[in-house]
Amino acid sequence: MTPPASILVPTRARPSYLEVALASLRPQALAAGAQLVVVDDGPDDATCLVAERHGALYVAHASGRGLNAARTTAIAHATGDLLVFVDDDIEAAPGWLDALLLADRECPPTVGVLGGPIRARIEDHRFPMAGREGAPFTTLDLGLHDRAATFVWGANMAVRRTALDAVGGFDESLPLYGDEEEFQRRIRAAGFTVRYVAAAGVEHRRSGDDSRMRSLVRAGYRRGLAARRQDGARGSAPSLLAEAWTLMACLAHGPLHRCANGPVLAAHAAGRLDVALRPLPAAPTTATDFTSGASGTVGGRRGTVRRWADELLDLRLAVDPRIVAARRLAAEGPVRRIHVVGVARPGMQMDSVRAELARSRHDVTFALGAPGDRGKFENLNSLLAERPLDADWLLVVDDDIVMPTGFLDLFVSLAEQTGLRIAQPAHRLHSHAAWPVTRRAGAGRSLVRETAFVEIGPVTLLHRDTFGVLVPFPNLRMGWGLDSHWSAVARTRGWPIGVVDATPIMHLHPAAAGYDRAAALAEAQAFLVDRPYVRRDEAVTLRRLA
């Protein structure tokens, strides 16, 4: 018998949130005879146990592919005609599903999407609000009565299969904070309408660390970045002056009204202003937003202070019980085949780099060569062509780095434990590092971070899943912009990429210290003219993995 609805819950590594969501969804699904499906965007044992305990159909992606890919998978396993999407961090109110099913029975066929109220609930930490501003994350309140709506949101959104079949699913290439809007625009363009169901409410939760001010501020900033880019794509972005005025008003809001939401609103406005100050270039051939926009050079008094900070972080990291456990796993895990490739210039540190890597318990092979007259990536391709690439990992190394003792075993083990397909070690605080996202996080914060960007050097680890797509490298000399393109490819293919904070390295020379910066920039502009890439303001940490 076909169920009246399929409740679809995409999730990723948040079993405590999922537990609350399913506890509220399962009784309603049982009472109505509805199907309950959990799609895990990257397998997680704790998530699987939660789903099975609540009787949900559990489906897992082999690796992270993104929210919309999880929705696509959920649709493929759904058997109901009403597809009810919820986030994993909601708690459905009693009568929520009954209200949606009643609306589904009573609404005309022209209604394609149904959605209800989404109310914010912040747990574990006080968050007093003045009451005159929105919540610090997604909510929806269109009143006490059912009505036509322009949009409802994916935390609480039901789609009739007739509408889905007419327009297709969610666009997996789109980032968050715009994908649901784009989907509903297609729904309305096909002649369907969107309906708000006042009795079908859920609570949108933030708990634990997610409910701390710093987490809410970071999320607000990311939403601001996305919102301004969406407005720009639609041609409806406010002026720079308007964005600046909004930021000033938000900064004043918190102190004036004793409102904890003030800093979050200010972060959102700051994200918008950040994009407004650095608009996308009119001509891709002159774009420079694939660079960090900073030299990353560290020296003088600032370098000395950072060196002291590094030593303090090293001491704290050395006694972190997570590191002790990670090193034990690294020593007990399977032996991997690791192929190391790099260009060795006279007078540099490649001999010490090779000696450190050779300490590894893994099966390490080396392809190191002198630069000659060729560029870095011309040399790397030449070295790779000398023998078939038969390895589990490819490690690309520069010759001007210092690695910590026992680097490779811990680096590879943590990359494998967290499912990364492209990884780099964090830079030490006093290392030369152009990209802020690649500098090490403070001790106690993370061992591994999933990021939206991983750079091409000075140390980059590529999993065998990426071979054939990323290797051999494109026909470039210096490879500027290649990392921005790699990161976009990873996002499209659902490859998790990230930075390993537990194994910070020291880069001894600034970028472009030994070659023509202008030529590298021009090469990158030509390479990216017709290729997707991650832009400067998108190169951020997405979440802590360990």
Salt bridges, closest charged atoms under 4 A:
GLU19 OE1 - ARG53 NH2 2.38
GLU19 OE2 - HIS54 NE2 2.74
ASP41 OD2 - ARG12 NH1 3.91
ASP41 OD1 - HIS61 ND1 2.72
ASP87 OD2 - HIS204 NE2 3.90
ASP88 OD1 - ARG14 NH2 2.51
ASP89 OD2 - ARG14 NH2 3.21
ASP89 OD1 - HIS204 NE2 3.09
ASP89 OD2 - ARG206 NH1 2.72
GLU91 OE1 - ARG121 NH2 2.79
ASP104 OD1 - ARG160 NE 2.76
GLU123 OE2 - ARG121 NH2 2.74
GLU123 OE2 - ARG205 NE 2.89
GLU133 OE1 - HIS253 NE2 3.00
ASP179 OD2 - ARG71 NH1 3.32
GLU180 OE2 - ARG71 NH2 2.70
GLU181 OE2 - ARG185 NH2 2.71
GLU181 OE2 - ARG234 NH1 2.68
GLU182 OE2 - ARG186 NE 2.76
GLU203 OE1 - ARG121 NH1 2.22
ASP209 OD1 - ARG212 NE 3.06
ASP209 OD2 - ARG544 NH2 3.76
ASP231 OD1 - ARG234 NH2 2.60
ASP231 OD2 - ARG272 NH2 2.68
GLU243 OE2 - ARG228 NH1 2.80
GLU243 OE2 - ARG272 NH2 2.90
ASP274 OD1 - ARG278 NH2 2.49
ASP289 OD2 - ARG535 NE 3.13
ASP310 OD2 - HIS430 ND1 2.56
ASP310 OD1 - ARG440 NH1 2.77
ASP314 OD2 - ARG428 NH2 2.52
ASP314 OD1 - ARG440 NH1 3.08
ASP320 OD2 - ARG322 NH2 2.90
GLU356 OE1 - ARG359 NE 2.95
GLU378 OE1 - ARG477 NH1 2.96
ASP390 OD1 - ARG337 NH1 2.70
ASP392 OD1 - ARG337 NH2 3.39
ASP392 OD1 - ARG464 NH1 2.76
ASP398 OD1 - LYS376 NZ 2.94
ASP399 OD1 - ARG345 NH2 2.61
ASP400 OD2 - HIS507 NE2 3.14
ASP400 OD2 - HIS509 ND1 3.41
ASP409 OD1 - HIS362 NE2 3.92
GLU416 OE2 - ARG336 NE 2.81
GLU450 OE1 - ARG12 NH2 3.58
GLU450 OE1 - ARG543 NE 2.96
GLU455 OE2 - HIS427 NE2 2.82
ASP465 OD2 - ARG421 NE 2.84
ASP465 OD2 - HIS463 ND1 3.55
ASP501 OD2 - ARG449 NE 2.77
ASP530 OD1 - ARG531 NH1 3.64
ASP537 OD2 - ARG229 NH1 3.25
GLU538 OE2 - ARG491 NH1 3.75
